[in-house]
Amino acid sequence: MSSLEEPLGLDKLPSLSNIDLYRFPSSACRPIIEDLGMGNCWIEGRNCSSSNCCDEDFEEYTQEPVTWKRQMRNSVSRTSSLDRSSVSCGTLSDLHYLSHYQCRSYRNDNDTGESKFKLFKDMPKYVKIVEVGPRDGLQNEKTIVPTSVKIRLIQKLVSSGLTVVEATSFVSPKWVPQLADAKDVMDAIKNLKGVRLPVLTPNLKGFEAAVAAGAKEIAVFASASESFSKSNINCSIEESFARYRSVTSAAKKLSIPVRGYVSCVVGCPVEGYISPSKVAYVAKELHDMGCFEISLGDTTGIATPGTVLPMLEAVMAVVPVEKLAVHFHDTYGQSLPNILLSLQMGIGTVDSSVSGLGGCPYAKGASGNVATEDVVYMLHGIGVKTNIDMDKLLCAGKYISQYLGRPSGSKTAVALSRVSADASKI
């Protein structure tokens, strides 16, 4: 395998002229100055009074006036002082500090729990998080992480409430030496309760090794880019399908579920823009061969909502939306808006990596996956359930970040650690 030389450059970014996007108005409302401060995000009964008013552009969407008010659910009152002893693992767990902010949501006056605001109309009430840090996150680390650290990380992630944690990969140590201890990791975690622990298997040999180690769920990965497929797994797209049909057939005989990954769903470092039709073709092939779920991966992190939308539309035309997941890297800082758009389109499963760990050995320049902490913080902030304990998740992120000797890649974790540090000085 040879590493790809450069990340996708600006000259290779997808051109919006090639994408059939919905019409958006050329102007947008400018916020009123007094509305800009935190705590005035929504002003009840406020009308747009800027010169480039959107009333005309959006007239068709406003059949009835909507008034908004900010409501607190399950919140606790702020205390004037904070006890140092309440600071645990970088968070103010005893005071439920997070709940004061994250349990706020914006509801309409009917208080039915259903927002009239079109942005959140089709938002799922619950989102399944697939944690990929132990495998996809650590595989790119140059220094070998001890098996004991990997095991402890997985245990901490499971204790936070995550129900799916991708544990490792049964690949040749020659290509991914970081995961050479896959068997030892599985021996230690295979009996954990209340969690699915899928492992990546690139071929039938890897599948057999995974089964022998006690794996009860596996994953295969294909690419929507011919160039990336040859660089990443040393075969063409069609050749990869032949491999995976053997794997899925063997898995079916043993009643082992198979998850499918599609990489480079928006762009490739070599080929540039990837057509949504190519992504749809690969996704359908994986679905047809028996994959119960297809994760759509923006490997280089160049996707924006404008390019994610047509890609998802194409895939959703051939694969049921309930069988789709999204997997975004945060190279250009677009992961959260991309996830939000995906949820609006009906996606209910999101891949993420604790502390934003990750990258890709064969896509130089691609940064880590979107941080699990950031995804959970956003979802809780808009009233979407994950059943994940943020404090325990932050502890898991702190654990691996401290071992690696660098700050967390999660903006949420960094911000909350600063808040906790400031609080401890009071």
N, C-alpha and C positions, 0 to 999 in steps of 0.2 A: 504494500500500500504506500502510496505517496501522498504527502500532505499537500493540500491546495495552497497556493502561494499567497493570495491576497483576499481580504474580505471584499464583498461587493462594493464597488466604488460608486460615487455619485453619478458617474456617467452611465452606470448600468442599472440605476434605480428604475423601477417600473414607471412607465409614462402614463399619466392619468388619461391621456388622449386615447389610449388603447382600451380603456375600461369604461364599460357602460354603467356609470354611476347614476343614482337618483339625482334629480335636480335640487340644488341648494341655492338660496338667494345670494346674490352677489354682495348684499349688505347684511349686516347683523346689528343687533341692538348693542349700543354701548351702555355699560352699567352706569348707574347714577353714583356719584362719588361716595355718598354716605352709605351706599349698599356694599361697599368693598370690604369693610372691616369684618373680621371673623365674628360670627354671631348675628350678622345681618345677611346671611346667604340668601334667605327668602324673606321678602317683606310682604306681609299680608295685605292684599288688595292693591299692591303697587302696579301701576301701568307704565309701560315703556314711554318715556318722554324724550328720547333722543331724536335727533334730526333724521337719522336713518332708521326710523321705526320699523319694526317687523310686523306690525298689525296687518298690513296689507298682504305681505308675503305669506303669512300663516293663517289668513282668514279662514281657509277651508278646514283647518284643524281645530278651530276654536268654536265649536258648536255651542258651548255654554261656558260662562266664566268659571274659573277655578280659583278658589282662595286657598291660601296655604297658611299653615301655622306649624311651628316647631313643637314637637311633643317629646317628652322624656318617658321612656319605658324602662322599668326596673332599674332606674338610676338611683344613685345615692347622693346625698348633699355633700358639697365640698366642705372640708374641714379647714379651719384657719391655720392649723399647724399639723405637721407630719412627724410621726415618731420614727426615728432612725431604725428601730427594730422592725418596722413594717416593710422595709425594703428587702425583697427576696429575689435573688437571681436577676437583678437589674430591673425589676418591675415592682409596682406598689400593690402587691397581690392582696395584702390584708385589707387595704382600703378600697379594693376593687376600682382602682384608678381608671382602668381601661373602660369599665362599664359606664363611667360618667360621660365618656365621649362616644363610645361605640354603640350604646343603646339609644342614641338619638336617631330618629328617623323623621322623614318628612311625610306627613300624612294629610289627607284631605279632611274637611270638616266632618264628614260622615263617620270617620274613625272606624271604617270597616276592615282596615288592614290592606285595602286595595287602592293603590294610587291612581288618580285620574291622569296624572302627568304621563304623556305618551312615551317618554323616555324609558320608564320602568313598567310599562303596561304588560309586557310579556316576560318579565324577569322571573326566573324560577325561585321558588321559596327556599329551596335547598340546593346546594352545589356540592358535589363530591370532589374532594381534592385528592389527586394522585401525587404523592410525594416521590420525587425522582432523585433526591439528593444523594443517597447512598450509592447509587449507580451512575446516573448521568452527571450528577454533581461532582463526584470524586474521581471519575475516570480520567479527567484531564489534569489532575494534580501531578506535578513532576516528582515530588517526593512521596515515596510509598507510605501510605497511612497504615498503621498497624491494624491487624485484624480485630484486636480487642477494642480499638477506638471505633471502628465501623459497627461492631456489634452493639456497643454502648449507645452510639448515635441512633441506631435503629430502635433500640429499646426506649430511648427518650422520645422519639417521634411517635411511637405507638402509644406511649403513656399520655401524649397530648390529645389523643382522640382520633388521630388519623387512622382511617380504616384500610387504606391501600398505600403500601410503601414498597417501591421498587428496590429490591435488596442488592442485586449484583448482576453480573453477566457472565455466562459461560462461553467465553471467547478464548482464542489462543493467547496465552501470556506473552507471546512474541509481539502481538499487535497492541494489547492493552495490559501491560504488566501490573498496573494498579489493581486489577481485578483477578490476579492469579490465585487469590485465596478464596475464590467463590465457594468452594466446597466447605471450607472451614466456617465461613460466615453462615451458610445455610444450616450446617450441623448445629450451630448455636441458637438459631432463631426459628427453626422450622416448626417448633411447638408453641410459639406465641399465640395467644388466644385473641379472638376478635379483630383480626387483621388479615388481609390478603397480602402475600409477599411475592409478587411476580418477579421473574428473572428473564433477562434477555438471552435469546438463543439464536445465533446467526445461521445455524444449519442443523442437520440431523444429528451430527456428532455432539454438538453443544446441547441439543435437546436431551439426548440419552444421558449425558453427564449430569444435566440438571435434574432429571427424574431420579437418577441414582442417588443424588444428594438430598432428595426429599422435596423438591419443588412441586408445588401444587397448582401453579399458574405460570405461564410463560408469555413471552412477547417476541415478535419478529419485526423487522424493520426494512422498509423499502424506500426508495427515493423517487420523487417526481422529476429529478434531474438525471439524465443519462450520465453526464460527466461525474456528478457526485456519487452516483451508484458505483461507478468503476473505481473511484478513488477510495470510497469508504469500505466497500465490501468486495472489491475486485471482480465484479461481474456486471453485466448489463441489467437493465430493469427486468427484461423478460427472463433472463437466467435466474434472477433472484426469485421470481415467481415460482419457477420450477423447484427451487430449493424449499421454499416455504410450503408448497403443496405437500411435499413429503413430510415436513414437520407437522403441519396441521392435520394431516391424515393420521400420523402416528399419535398425535395428541388426542384426537377424537376417539381412538380405540381405548385410550386410558381415561377418558372423560376429563381431560385436563383443558381448561379454558385457555384460549390464545388471544392475546391483544395484538393489534397491528399498529405500527408507526409508519407515518409517511413523512419523510424529511423534505426540506426545500420547497415548502408549499407555496411560497411567494417568490423567492429568488434564490439563485445559485451563484456562488463566487465566480464560476467560470462562464455559465450560460446567461447570467443576468436574469431578466424577468422570466418566470415560469407561468405558462398559460394555465388558467383554472381548469381547462378541459383535461390537461395532463394529470393534474392532481386528482380530479374526479375519476379518471381511468384507473389510477393506481389504487385509490381508496376502494373502488368497486371490486377490483380484483381481490384485494385482501378480504373484503366482506364476503365475497362469493366463495372464497376458499374456507370460510368458517370462523374468521375473527369476530369475536363478540363485540369488540369495540375498536374504533379506529381513531388514533390520536394524530392530529394534524400539526406538524411541527414546522415552525419558522426558524430553521436551523441557524441562519445568519443574523436573525433579529432585525431585519430591514422592513418588516411588515408595518403598515399603518391601517387604520380602520378603512381607508379608501381602497386598499388592496385586499384586505381580509374579506370584505363584504362580497365581491364577485367570486372569490375562491370558495367561500362557504356556500354561496348560492349554487355553484356548480356541483359541489360534492353532495349537498343536501338533495339534489335532484336525483341522485342514484343510490344514496345510502341514507337510511332513516336517521333523522336528527338525534334521536335518543341513543344511537349507537356511536355518536361522534364525541370527541374530546378535542381540546386545543392545548397546544404546547408552545409557548412563546419564550424566546430569548430576549433579553432587555438591552441589546446593543445600542439602540437608538432611543431608549427610554419610552418605547411605545407599548410595552406589554399590557399595562393596566387598561388603557383605552381599547386595545384590541380585545382583551378579555370582556370588557363591558359590552362591546358591540356583539361579541359572540353569544353572550348570555341573552341579549335582546333578541337574537335570532333563534333562540331555543336551545343552545348548547347548555348542558347541565354538568359537565365534567371538565375540570381544569387541571393540567399538570403544572407542578411548580417544584422549586427546590429550596430547602431551608437555607437561609442566609444568602440566597442567590448564587449558590455554588454551581459551577458548571462551565460550559463552553463546548467546543467540539474539536477533537484532535485533527480532524480533516477539514476544518473550515476556519483557517487562521483569521483572527480578528473578531470572531464571534464571542461575545461576552457570555456571562452566566445566564442560567434560566431566571425567569421572574421569581422573586423571593416569595416563599410561602407566607411569611409574615405579612408582606405587603398585600398579597391577595386576600388573606383572611381579614386583615384590617379593613380593606375596601368592602368586602362582602358584608361583614358585620355592620359597617357604617351605612349600608343601604338596606339593612334589614333582611339580608339573605343568611340563612342558617348554614353552618358547616359542622357543628358539633365538635369543634376544636377548641381546646383550652389555650387561649393566647399566652398566658403566663408560662405554661409548660412548653409550648412551642418556642417561645423566646429562650427558655433555658436550653433547649436542644440546639438552637442556633448559636447561643453563646458558647456552648460546650465545644462545638466543632470549630468555630471561629478562633477560640482561644488556642485550641490545639494547632491549628494551621498558622497561628501567629499573625493574624491580620484582622482588620475590622470586618464586621458583618457587611455583606452586600445588600442587606435589607435596609431601606430608608426608615421603615417603621421601627425596626430594632434599634437603629442608631438614635433616632429621635427620642424614643422612650427611655433609652439608657441615659440620655442627657437630662431628661426630665427627672429621672430617679436620682441622678447624681446631684442635681440642684436641690431636690427635695431633702436629700440627706444632710444638706448643709443648714437647713432651717432649724 
